[in-house]
Amino acid sequence: MSAIAGIFRRDIRERVDGDNLRDLEKAIMFLGPDEGSSRALGPVGLIHRALNTRTDATVSQPFRRGTAWIVFDGYLSNRDELLNRFGHTSREDPTDVDLVLSCHEKWGLNAFERIEGAFAFCVWEMATQRLFLARDPMGIRPLFLRSDPHQHVWCSALEPLVLGANRTLTLNCKHVHKLFTSQPCLDTTCYEEILAVPPGMVVALRPESVPIRRRFWSLAATEPIRLHSDADYEEQFRLHLTRSVSQCLRSRTTVTAELSGGLDSSTIVCIADRIRGNENQSLIETISYFDTDEPSGDERPYIAMVEQQRDKVGQHISFADFRRLHQSTELQPLTTPFQASPGRFAHNLQRQSIIHQALRDLNSRVLLSGLGGDEFLGGVPYGAPEIADHLFAYRFVAGAKSLLAWSIARQQTIWSCWEEVSALLRAQRLPTSMLESPETAFPWLLQQRSSETGVFTEFSDWPALTPSQLTYEWLRSKLASQFTIAGTPLFGGTETRYPLLDLSLFRFLASIPRDQVLRAGERRRLQRRALHGIVPAGILTRRTKWFGLREAHELLRSESANEVLAQDWLTSGLFFDMKLLRQAHRNIVTGNPGPALPLQMAIALEQWLRKQVEQGTIATPTPRSA
């Protein structure tokens, strides 16, 4: 990814100069190592650092047309549509930055809803003294904002806003608590003083006024799609998927795809091969991870199916070998570089360095990921949307039949299935009910009561959605939350792209009948049908995929975990009941089943918070009992 940043004085009589921008630009230079520039424009300063990956010509940023300036990070997926709209010829080949500013020039605030892709950008209107910050609907590109009485400062990375605050910040306890629940984090960070630009929204800044946010995209504007036959749905799915993968293949260097042996990564690789084959171009590279220490963790037989079909062997990385080399650092905190978000250990840096070096060896700056397949393509056997859609449309007999079929397929009582349907129908009337997390999710997690639902209610036009569409929008909010809390990449020079998060593909899947995507006893129904003869049959028919849970349990049985849990915790009484948390840890150590990943996250949070307090970036939080 590239990176953008900037400063906006609240008093327009105050000017931003180069000294104000220099430190901010230096902090994001590793994300955009190719080139960069900053521009002081009176009360506004704009910064752009470039990672040049696209095949279209680059343009120096900040970029100006008339009285409007822009800094842009990302790429457009509806580029061809916009080219046609503005009457450009292929020979002119304007950049994505040029197209975005053309949209803003033509449609003003209504331009944002016409732009699709993975992006975060800032537009400064000198004539109106307005500044806009926008982030794509999937939230793939992060963008954060710190405001104080003197100025607004924004950045693609969270760390420069924390370190550049020059004061002690306040821990956002409600945000941290959400990290252990199903509630999405759409506009918050671990710091009260720093917000995230919400996905699919634009934040407008004006002198001497508070930021105003406005949603520019929602699934509610999408009409249901009804085609004549299964074959028609399959053809349209292939067209949307091919278009999305094709856009992600635009690169001036080698493109590499993760190949895990699962259906989603295999789908991307096989579709990319078809595209490259039709264009007489070389096949993309692949990188695969496997773990011989995990039960069913050796995915190499499935990886080999794809490699045999494409007659090309990719890079293979053994997590088991890595773990044996770095056992001493397994649960040691990551202290350098500075981390503005919890969740990483020292071994995460070492593991990422191996992957980073593998991509450098391939001369690759673009990595394709299959994230989103489980959520959007029917990887999770969840029947409530299909049943609720029937009831919503007054198809009561069809709803009853669907309820019975799902009850049998999932080996659940009809009442248990009906409770899921009722919860979904309730969410149509009261969307915030989806934010209600079970009281006993983890007995050691102290409850945090919060009535803050503003951003979530604004995230989509919830009342206008069908049950299936509501489910897709909820999943979109969850994925967008993952990108918000993921943390800044540990290494620059690489851009990850997500073909299965393409907005056009998402809109199509959310608008077709739910039983096309999956039905009782048939997960990924549309994906498996549409890709017959494209993806190896052994992968299309596999029922399960490896998920590494044994490693998490082993980490919690390590001596470093015992040492940390024996200490006094800053988070005791604030987030955790330490007596219950230590009991949960003992259960895992003695071989009893338990939620290992949340316990691992609790340790990461404690270590992270200690470092933040030690460095003076966060004030020592006060437990509730104090």
N, C-alpha and C positions, 0 to 999 in steps of 0.2 A: 504494500500500500504506500501511497504518497502521504503527505501530511500537510495540514493547513493550520494556521493559527492567526491570532490578531488581537488588537486592542481597540476599544471604543470609549473615548472620554465622555462622561456624562455631561460635562460642561464643554460645549463645542468651541468655546474660546480657547480652551487648552489644546495644545498641539502634541501629537506623538512624534518623537524623533527617532533617529536610527539607533541611539543608545537604548531606548525603551524596547526595541524589537530584537536587538542582537542576542541577548541571552535566551529569549524565547525560541528564536530560530536555531540556535546552537543545540537546544535540548531536543529538537525533533529531527536533527540532521541525519541520524542513523536510519530513520524511517524513509527518508528521501535522499539517498546518497548521491544521485546523479548530478543534480543541479538545484539551485534555489535562488530565491530573490525575495526581498521585502520592499514595501513601498509605504512611506508615510504620507498620508493624505489629510492633512489638517488634524481633526480630532480622531481620525481612524488610522490604524496601521495594519497592513495585510501582509501575511507571510505564506509562502508556498515552498515546500521541498518536494522534489520530483523523484519518483521511481518510474523510469520510462519502460513500460512493458507493452503498450499497444502498438499496433502496426500503423495507425494513422499518424500523420505528422504531429510532432509536439509543438506546443505553443508556450512562449514564455509567460509565466504568471508571477504576480497578479496581471490579469488581462483586462483591457479596457475597450469599451465601445461607447462612444458618446460620453455621457456623464455617469455611466455605470461601470463598476469594477467587480471582478469576480476572482475568487480562488476556489479551486475545484479538486477534490480527491475522489477518484473512482472511475466508472465507465458507464456508458449508456447501453441498455439492451434493446431499446426500440430506436436505435440510430437510423436504420433504413427508413422507418416510418417518418421520422422527423426530416430526413433528407428530402423525401418526396414532398413533404408538407411545405418546405421552403423552396422547392424547385431547384435544389442543387444537383449537379451532375456528378457522376462518380469520379470524373477527372479532377473536380475541384476539391473533393475529399476534405471538408472542413473538420476541425477537431471536435471532440465531444464538448470541450469548453466553449467553443464558438457556438455550437448548437444550443447549449444551455442558455447562454446569454441572449441568443436570438429568440428563444422561447420567452425569456423574461421581458425582452424588449417588445414583443408582440402582444403578450397576454398579461403581463404584470403579475399580480398575485395568483392568477389562475394558471400560470405557467407550470407550477410545481406538480399539479395533477397530471400533466401531459408528459412528464419525464419519468422514464422507467430505467432501472438499473441498480447498481450498487454505488452509492455516492454519499458524500457529505460536502456541502459547499456553503460559501458565504458570498452574498451580493451586497455591495455598498452603493446606494443611490445618492450621489452627491447633490443632485438637484433637490431631493425631498428630505435629505438628511436622515434617511432610513437605512437600517442594516438588517439583512435577513440571513438566518442560519437554518439550513434544511438538511434533513437526513432521510435516506431511502426507507420505504415502508417495511422492509425486512430488518432494518437496523444493522445491516452488514458493516457499514462504515461508521465508526464511533465519532462523536463530537460532544465536547464537554464545555460548560460555561461557568465561570466564576464571576460573580457580581459583588461589588461593594459600593459604598457611597461615592467613590471617586471615578470608577470605570468598570467596564465589562471586559473580561479577557476570555477568549475561547481557544480551544486546541483539539486536535485529533487524539492526543494522548492526555491521560489524566495526570501523569507525574509532573509535568512542567507547571500545571496550575497549583498543585500542592506545594511544590518546592518554591515556586515563585510568589506564594502568598506572603512570605516574610512575616508570618505570625502563626501562632498555634491555632489549629482548626478544631472543630467539634465533631466527635464521632456521631454519625447518624445511626442511632440504635435501631430504628424501624427498618432501615435498609438492610442492616446486617442480619436482623432477624429473618427477613425474607429469604436470605440465602439458604435457610434451612427449611423453607416451606415451598408450597407450589405457587406462591404469589409472585407475579412478574415484577421486575425492577425496570421500569420504563423511563423514568426521568430522574432517578436518585442515584447517588454514589455513597461511598462510606463516609463522606464529609458533608455536614449540613450546609456548608457554604458553596458547594460545587454541585451543579446539576448536569444531567445529560440531556441533550436535545432529544425529545421523544421521537421514536420511529414514525415515519409517515406524517410528520408535522413540521411546520416552519415556525421559528421563533423570531418575532419582529422586535427590534431595538430602536428606540428613538431617544434623543437627548432628554435627560432629566425625567425619564419615565421608566416604569417597571417593564420587564420583558413580557410580551404577549405571545401566546402560542395559538396556533390554528392548524387543525387537521386538514391535510390536502388529499388524502387517499383513504378510501374505505371500500370494503368488499360489497357494501350495500348497494353501490351503483351498478353492480353486475347482474344482468338478467339471467335466469335459469337457461341452461343449454339442453335441448332435447333433440337427439339425432334418431335416424331411422333404425339403425341396427348396431349390434356389438362391433361389427367390422368398422363402422363409421367412427365410433368412439376410439377404437384402436388406432385408426389412421390419424385422427386429430391429435391423439396423445403423442404419436411418433413425430408429427409435424412440430408440435410445441416443444417437445424434448430436443429434437434435432436443432431447432432454431436456437434454443438456449445454449446447448453445448457448443454450437458453431460460434456464437458470440463470445463464449469463454475461451475459445481457441485463438482469438486474435492476440498474437504476441510476436514481438520481434526477437524473442529468444525461445529456447526449447520449452515446451509445455510438458509438465509432469502431472500425473494423476495418482492419487492414492488408490491402491488396489488391495482390498482387504480380503477378498474372497466372498464378500457378501453381495447381495443383489444390487444394491445402489451403486457401489463403486464399480462393479462389473458392467452395469448399464452404461455409466458414463464413458468408460474405456471403450466398450464395443461400439457405441454410437460415434464416439470421436474417430475410431478407426474407419467407420463407414464414410464419414465426412472427408477425412484425409485421403482415403482411397479414391473417392469420386473426384478429388481435386489433384490426384497424382502427387500428393505430398507425403513426406515421411511420417511414420506413425509416432504418436506421442510416447514419452517415456512413462514408466510406472515405478512406484515405490511402495513396498509392502512390509508390514510389520507382523511378526508372529511370536508366539510364546510357548515353548515346549514344556514349561513348568506348569502351565494352566491346564486343567482338564478341558479337553476339546479346544485347546488354544492354538494348536498347530494347524493354521488355515492353509498351509502350502498345497495340499491336494486340490483345493478349490481355486487358489491362485494359479496353479499350474494349468487348470482347464482353460482359463482365459489366455494365459501365455502360450499354450499350445495352439489355440485357435488363431492367434495373431502372429505366431512364429517369432516371438520376441520375448526374451526374459528380462525382467526388470531388476531393480535394486531390492535386496531383501535385508531387513534389519531384525535381528533377534533380540527381543526384549529380555529374554532369559539370560543371554550372554551379558547384556548391559547390566542387569541387576546383580549378577555375580561380581562384576567389576566394581560396582559402586555401592555395595551394601553398607559401608560405613557412613554414607551420607543420606540414607533413605528418608529419614524424617527430620533432617537438619533444616533449619529455616533458610530461605533464600534472602540474603542480605544485600548482595550486589548483583545487578543494579537495583536501585531503590524501587520498591514495589508500592504502588498506590492502592492496590487491591489485594485482599487475602486469597490464599488458596494454593500457592506455589511453594515447593520445597527446593532444596539445592539440587536434587537429582533431576528436577524438571529442566533446569538450565543445561545440565549435562546431556540429557536425552535430546533436547531440542538442538543442541550443538551438533550431534551426530546427524540428525535429519537435515539441518542447515548445510552441513558439509557435503552430504550426499547430493543435494540440489545444486550446490556450487560445482561439484564434479561433473554434473550433467549440463552445466551452463544454463540452468533453468531458473527463471524468476517467477514462474506462474505455477501454482499447485492447485489442482482441481480436487474438491472434496465432495463426498456424497451426503453431507449433512442435509437433513430435511426429508429424506426418503421414508424413514420410519413414521414421521409425523404426517406427511402429506400424501403418501402413496399407499396407505393402508397397512403399514407394518404392525400396528397395534390392533388386536382383535377387540374393537370397541363397537358394540352394536347399537348403542343408544341413539346416535344420529339418524340411522336408517329407520328405526322404529318411530322416533319422534317426528321425522319427516312425514311418514304415513299419517300419523294422528293430526299433525298440523294441517294437512291437506284433506282431512275428514275421510281418509281411507282406513276406516276402522278395522275391517276384515283383514286387509293386507297388513295392518299394524299388529294385529293379534297373531297372524301367522309368522311374521318376522320375530315377534317376541318369543314365541315357542321355539323357533329355529335357533335363535341365539342362546336361549336357555340350554338347549341340548348341546350345541357346539361348545359352549364354555363350561358345561357341567355345573351350571348355577341354577338355583331355584328361580322360578318365574318372578317371585317377589323381589329377589336380589336384582335381577335385570330391570324390573320395573322401577326400583328405587333410582337407578342410574338415569332412566328415561325421565322420571319425574324431576330429578335435579336439573336436567337439561331444559325441560319445558319451563321450569321455574326461572332459570337463568335468562330466558327470553323476556320475561316480565321484569326480572330484577338481576341485571348483569353482575352486580357486585356480589351476588351469592356465590359466584365462582371463586371469589377471593377468600371464602371461608375455609380455612384449613382445619383438619381434624385436631381436636384438643390433645389427643394422645399420639400424635405423629411420632414423636420421640419423647419418652417420659422425662428425659433429662433436660429438654429444651423448655425454658421458661416462656410463658405466653406473653405476647406483646399486643395490647389492644390498640387498634388504629382505625380511624374513620376516614383516612385520607384515600379517597377513591377517584379524585378529580381526573387525573391523567388517564386512568384506566377507562372511565366512562367516556372520555373523549377519544380514546384510541380508535373506536369504530362506531358506526351507527347501529348499535346493538339491536334496538327494537325492530329494525327493518330486515333483520336476517332470518333465514330459515334455520332450523336446528342444525343442519349440516354446515351451513355457512358460519353459524355462530361457533361451532366446534373448530372450524378452520381458522377463524379469527383469534380464538383463544390460543390455538397452537402457534399462530404467528406472533402473538404477544409473548409467548414463552421463549420462542427462538430469538426474538429481538432482545429479550432480557438476557439471554446467554451472551450475545455479542456485547451488550452494555457492561456486563460484569466480568467479561473474560480477561481483561487486563491487556496492557500494551504488549505487542510481540517482543519476545526476548531478543530476537535478531531481526534486523532490517534486511532489505534487499530481496524480499519475497512477497508476492501478492497471492492470497488464497481466494479462489473463486468458487462459487456454489451454484452449479447448473440447476439443481433441483429446487432452488429458492427463487427461480425466475418468476417475476410477477405475472407474466402472461400464462405460464404453466400453472401457477397457483390459482389464478382466476378461473381457468378452465376446469381444474380438478374440483374446485369448490362449487362449481355451477352445474355439474352433471349429476345424474342420480347417484346417490351414495352407494347403491348396490352395484354400480359399475366399478367403483374403486375397490370395494371389498364387500363380502357378504358372509353370512354365518358359515364357518368352516372353510372359507376361501380368502385368506389374507392376500393383499397385493394382487387382486384379481385382474385388474386392467393392465397393470405392469407386466404380469406374467404372460397374458394373452398377446399383448401388443409386441412383445420382444421375442416371441417364438421364432427361432431361426436366426436371431441376431445375437442373443446371449446364450452361452453353452447351456444345454438342457440340464446338466447336473447342478447348475447354480439356480436355474429357474425353479427346479423342483425341490431344492433343499428347504427344510422346514425351520431350522434353527441357525443361529449365528453366535459365534463366541463373544462373550462379554467377560472381561477380566476382573472377576471378583476375588479370586484366590489371593492375588497380589495385595489387595487392600487388607485382607485379614492377616496376611503375613507381616505387613508393615506394622500393624497394631500389636503384633506379638514380639516386636523387636525391642531391644534394650533401650533404644532412644525414646520409644513411646512410653515405656515404663518410667523413664526418668522425667519426662515432661509431665506425666500425670501425677507424679509424686510431689510436684511443686505447688505452691500457691498460685492461683490463677487470677488475673485481672478481670476475667470475664465471669468469675464465680459470683452468683447473685445478680449478675447483669443479664446474661443470656442463659447460663447453665446452672442446674442443680448438680453440684460436683459429686455429691454422694451417689446420685443415680447415674451420673456419667461414668464414674469409676466402676460402678457395678456393671454397667453395660460393657465396659472394657474388659472386666474380669470374665464376663460370660464368653466373650470372643476368645480370650486367651485360653480358656478351658475347653474350647471346641464347640461351644453352644452357638447356634445361629444368631445373627444380629446384624443390624445396619452398620456395616463397616465404613462405607464412604462418608456418611454424615459425621461419624466419630473422627475420621481423618481430617475432615474439614474443620471440626471444632479445634483440633490441635493446631492446624494451620492458622486459624483465626487468632488463637491465643498467642502464638509466636509472632504473628504479624503485628498484633496490637502492642505487644511488649516493645518491639522495635520502634513503632511509631511514637510511643510515649517517650522512649529513651532518646530519640532524635528530636523531640519537641515538635513534631508535626501535628500530633493530636494531644489534646489535654487529657489527663488521667480521668477516665470515666468513673462515675460514682455508682456503686451497686445499689439496687433498690432498697436493700435492707439497711443501708447506711443512713 
